[in-house]
């Protein structure tokens, strides 16, 4: 046991738990807390890409992350394994991301990575090891209501809440998930790490370097990696005037202001992308990014089905209508800005996550 992290004897059920360890402070403290509660902990680090010497040192999955995770596991006195997910990550996450960019949409790779890799492959591996639960250092909470239904809730630390990135998980998955940091703040987590003498106590935040190295364009990296063809075209303003040309629609996203390859005496924002025609529509009015609503497809509901009838969501107050179990239409009480096809639409009822879908159109 690490000095300074006290034993919590209130946990009635002790079990074998697989903890996803990146080498950072959050996952390390999560593992330490669960061990203090009497669980048998198995640490696992997911290797998501091959990392050369130039890989950013703040990567959550680079060589440095593997080393830090192994060192932390050794300090905690727990077993540590590396699960090679390079091929699956390439196919199930990066391949999907390029397809989205090529279609003029902006993907949400972190959500898919959670669904397909961290809570997909990791679950399978954990089951093979006889584990009853998987745990991570996410700032989110899982609770059961009065009748036993599993609920996914925001983390207590609103500034670090990560429930958005977990919205595609099902109640069945969540019933086997532990989020030990859900009721803690980041400050409290760092304090626990320092008190326990963990070397990661002051480690900087990881910067999603599993997706891109420093200085790279994620979309262009994907194009080159997957042998994709850029779709160049024109940049057009609100009046239909052609302002210039661009090198590929994959280089743009709704709301983007920098990197628009035209010379004009005013600021411009990307308003819409016409993938078929290769046209990037821009506007000089930021209000031109306002949307009254959205439609989303591929809905995944935490409880397996949508709420009955129309219902309200409160994060960005809106009325939601299910036109089919896997599709919703959202009408906002006030306009939302720069809604982007391909991104996730996550529905909340207060602190509870209801489900997520993929934005496919905005009125």
N, C-alpha and C positions, 0 to 999 in steps of 0.2 A: 504493500500500500504506500502511496505517496504521502509524505508528511504534510499535514495542513489541510488535507481533504478528508473530512471526517466520515465515519461510517454512518449510513442511514439505515437503521434497523427496522424502518416502518414498512419496507417492501415485503409483502407476505410471500410472493412467489419468486423463487430463484430459478434462473434458467440460463441456457447457453445463448449468448447474444453475439451476433456478428456486428462489429462497429466499422463503418466506413471511415478510414483514417487518411487524411490528406497530408498530415504533418503540421497542420495549422493549429492554432489555439482552440478553436471551437470543437473539432473532432477529438482532439486529445483530451480536453476537459470532459467531453461527453463520455469517453471511454473510462476516464478516471472516476467519474460520478457513478457510473453503472457498476464498476468493480467495487466501489465502496458500499454498494447496496447488496453485495453478495453474489452478483451474477458471475458466471463463467464467461469471460470476454475473449473473443477472437478478433484481432484487428486485421482489416483487409484494406489494401490500397489498390485502387483501380488504375491500371496503366492504360491511358487512352490514346497516346501517340508516341511515336519514336522521337526521342529528344536528343538533338545534337548539342555540341558545346555552346552554341549561341542561344540555346533556349533560355527564355527569361527566368531569372532566379526566383521571381515571385509566382511561378507556376504552381497550381494546386496539384499538378500531375506530372511534373517534370522529374528529372533525376534527383534534384534537390529535395523535392517533396517526398519521393520514395525513401531517401536517406533519413529525412527528419521523422517520417512516420515510423520507420524501423527503430530509430533511436528512442522515440517516445514510447513505443510498445515495450522495448527492452526496459526502460526506466519504470514503466508501470508493472512489469513482470507478467506480460501477457504474450500469447503467441501472435505472430504477425505473418501475413501472406500477401503476395502480390498477385492480383488477378489480371491477366493479360486480356484486355478488351479492345486492343488496337483495331482489329479487323471489324468487329461489331460496331465500334464507334464510327469507323469510316463509313460503313455501309448504312447503318440505321440512323445516324445523326448527320454526319457531314454530307453524305450523298443527298439526303433529303434537303439539307440547307441549300446546296447548290441548285437543286431543281426549283426551289422556291425563288431564289434570286433570278434564275434564268427566266422565270415566268413573271418577273416584275413585282414579286412580293418580297417582304422582309421576314425571314424565318425567326422562330423562337427556339434555337437549338438547346438552350439550357433546360427548358421544360421537357423536350423530347429525351434529352440525356437522362434526366431523372426518371422518366417513365420507362424508357427502353433499356437503359444501362444500369443506373444506380439502384433502381427498384425493379429491374427486370432481371438482368443477368446476376446481379448480386443476390437477389432473392433465391434464384435457382441454386447458386453456389452455397448459400447459407443452409438451404434445405438439405443439400448433399452432406453437409457437415453436422447435421442433427440439431441445428439451431432452431429455436422457436421464434426468435425476433431478429430484426435488423434495426440498427440504430445509426443515426447520423447527428451531426452538429448543427442541423437546421434550426432556425428560430421559428418554430411553429409548435402547435399543441394538438394532441389527439385526446378526445374525451368521449365518453358515452353519455347519452341522454337518459332520462328517467326510464325509458323502456328498452335501453340497451343498444340503441343505434349509435354507430361510430360517427363522430363529428370531427372534421378538420378545422382548426381554429387558428387565427392569427397568433403570432408570438407576442408575448407580453411587451417586449421592446419594440415599439412601433417603428423606430428608426432602422431596425434590423430585420423586421418581419419578412419571412421567406415563404409564407403560405402560397403566394402567387405561383411560385415555381413548382409547387407540389400539387397543384389543382387537378392534375390529370390522374392522380392516384385514386383507386377505388376503396370502398369501405373494407373489402376483404384484405387488400394490401395493408391498409392503415391499421387493421386489427393486429397486425404482426410487426408494427413499427413503433420504435421508441424515439422520442425527441427530448432528451434530458435537459436541453437548454431552453425549452419553450417558455418556461416561466421566469427565466433569468434575463438580465440586461447584459449587453456586451461588456460594460464596465465590471459587472459582477463576475463574469466569466474570466476576464483578465485577472481580476483580483484572486480568484480561486487558483488560477494557474500560477500566479506569483507566490501565493501562500503555500502551494504544493511543491514549489521549486521546479516547476516545469520549464524547460528552456524556451518553449514557444510563447511564453507569457507576453513578450513584447514584439512578437513576430508581426510584420506588416500583413495587411489583407492580401489574399491571392487576387489576381486580376484576370481570371478566365483565360490564362495563357494556354489552357488545354485546347483553345480554339485558334489562337493566332499568336505569333511571336511579335515582339516589339517592332513597331514600324511597318508591319504588314497591313494591307487591306484584307479584311476577312473574306469579302466577296471575291476579290481578285485571286486570293490564295486558293479558294475553292475552285474557281474556274480553271486555273492552271493545274491543280491537283487532279481534277476530274476530266481534263481534256475538253472542257466546255468551249463553246463558240460565243464570243461576245456579240451582242446585237446592238450595233451603233445606230444612231438616228439623230433626230433634231430636238432642239430645246425650243418650246413654243410658249408665248405668254398668254395672258387672259384674252387678248384681242385676236389671237390666232397668228400673230406675227412670229416668224421664225427668227430667233435670236442667235442661233448658232447650232453647232453639232456636238454630239457627245460620243464617247468611245464604247458605251455599253450600258444598257438599262440596269444591269446588275450593280452598277456603281452608285445607285441612287435609292433613297428611301423617302417616304412622305415626311414632310416637315424639315428636310435637310436644307441647310442654308449655305454651308461651305462646300467648295469643290464643284460648284456649278460653272461649267466652262464657257461663260459669256462675259463680255465687258459691257456693263450698263451702269449708269450713275445712281442706282438705288439698290437696296437689298432685295434679294429674291429668295423664295422658298419653293421647294418641290411640292406641288399640290396634288398631282396625279401622274401615274405611269401607265401609258398605253403600250403594253408589251407586244401586242400584235403588230402595231404600226411602228414600234420603236421610238415613240414620242414621249419625251419628258415634259410635262406641263408645269409651268412655274407661275407664281403670282407675286406681285409686289405688295400685296395686302395680307398681313398676317391673319386677318380675320377670314381670309379665303381658305384657311385650313380648318375652319369650324365645321363640325358635322352634327346633325341632329340625331343621328342614330347609327346603327350598324346591323348587319346580319352576320351570323357566325354558324359554321357548319362543323361537323365532326365532334359534336358535344360529348363530353364524358362527365357523367354525374357521379359525385362521390357516393351517393346512396343507390346508384344504379338506375334511377329514373328521375325525371324532372318533377318539381313541385306541381301540384294540380292547378290548372287554369293559369291565368295571368298572375304574376307576382312582382314584387318590388325588390330592387337591389339598391344598396345605400352608399357604396363607396363613391360612385358617381351616380347620384340618384337617378333612377330610370325605371321604366316599366318594361317587363320582359314577357314576350309571348312565344310559346313553343309551337312552331308550325309543324314540327315533327319531333320525335324523341331526340334526334341528333341535330336539330337546327333550331335556332332562336332568332327572333327579331327584337332589337333593343331600341327604345325611344327614350332619349335623355330629357330630363326636366330643363336643362340648359345645355347649350352646345358644348361638345367635347372637341378638343383640338388635336389635329394631326393623327387621326386614327389610321392605322396602317394595315392593309391586307397582308395576311400571313402571320401577324402577331396574335397572341392569345387574348381572348376576351374571357376574363375570369369573373364569375358572378359570386357576390357575397350577400349574405343576410346578416347584417351586423358584423360580428367577428367570424361567423361561420362561412367556410367556402362551400358553395353549392356545386360548382363544376366549372369546366372550361371548354371553350370551343376555339376555332380558328376564324378570325375575321376574314370574310371573303368579299364584302362590299360595304360601302358607306354611302348613304343618300346624299 
